């Protein structure tokens, strides 16, 4: 056997061993992914073309795209989409700048940085159900801690969760409180990854701290900003527990998020086919918004 043939056989054995090892490691994950992600998505797509009830799933009636036309003709469902999109915009425009400023503070030589990091990041690892329950008590119009503090300083009580003008902003505030730490950690990692030589060069050219921030730091954090905007948008569009626990979609549907509406349609109204159609449209909207954000916010440079 020639030396080339021996080398070829060894390479073939090595390649086969690598493939087998990769299959062994990836197969459990792929099985779980198919069973709990792709198969439910496929079932959701199929169910969106049928009319049936959860209590009697065997009695199904194929209705084609009727469920989709019902979604676009139902004012209540359209309002839910509008509420979710408004909520997502409110979360993004508050979380992104505040988390950036907080990350800049934590990246500097400021006192109590460790304590602030712990306080800010603690809500991220707390259950959303616990957070929604806690803020329901805090924002209680009669004896909540927030209203008690407002009364103590002479500002009067506010119906945060029962007023049509204040309920959705209150939800945005709760989401901001929960997700601020996550976005801050991402920005902090981005700041620590920027080469110090770039800031030093701008300082040597006579740039002020504000100019260095605007022309050096922010452009170099473009990729981090894109990621945070996309993630915060997806998180906000998937919000469910706050509406379920804090307001039940009220008052007057101002916090009736689309995911909460899907839940009500499937389990309370016993229309899982219609709920599946709403879910498919929601998935398409999230995908389109994410692609548009990636397109508009993408950067043309690297470091």
C-alpha positions, 0 to 999 in steps of 0.5 A: 500500500502506498503512503498516499493511500495510507494517509487517505485512509487515516483521513477517512477514519478521522473524518468518520470519527468526527462525524460520529462524535458530532452526531452523538453530541448533537442528536439529543439536542436535535431531537428535543428541538424537533419535538418541542419547537419545530413540531409544535410550530408545524402543528400550529400552522396546520391547526390554523386552517381548521375550526375545532374545539380543545374539548373535542379535537377529533371533530375538525372542520377545514376552513382554509384561510377563514381564520386569517380573514377573521383575524383581520376583520376583528377589531379586538384582535387588531387592537391587540396587535396595536397594543403589543407593537406600541408596548414594544416601541415603548420598551425599546426607546426606554431600555436602550438609552438608559441601559447604555448610560448605566453601562457607561457608569458601571464601566467607569471608576465609580463607587459602588459599581458592584452593588449597582450591578447586583441590584440592576441584574437581579430582576433579570433572573427573577421569575416574571410571574413573581415580578408581575405579582410584586408590581401589582401590589406596589402599584395598588391604587389604595394601599400600594407602596408607590401610591403611598410614597406619592401621597407622602410627598403630596402628589396624590394617588394614581390609578396606574393599572386601572386608567386607560392612559396610565396602564400601558406606560406602567407596563412599560415601566415594569418591563424596563425595570426587569430587562434594564439589567440584561441590556446593561450587561450586554452594553458593558461587555461591548464597552469593555471590548472596545480597544483603548487605543481608539479612545486614546487617539481621539483624546490626543486629537483634542476630542471632548468626552462627549465627542469621544462618546458620540463619534467613537463609542456609540458607532463601535457599539452598533452591533451591540445596539442591534442585538439589544433592539432585536432582543428587546422587541421580541421580549416585548412582543411575547409579553404575557404574564403582566397582562394576565396577572396585573390587568387581565388585559384591561382597562378597556383593552389597553393592555390586551397584548396579542399573546394574552389575546391568543391565550384567551381565544384558545382556552376561554373562547375554545377557538384554537384554530383562530388562536393558531392563525393569530400565532402564525401572524404574530410569528411572521410579524416578529420575523419581519420586524427583526429582519427590518431592524437588522437591515436598518441598524446594521454596521459597515465596520468592525474592530 
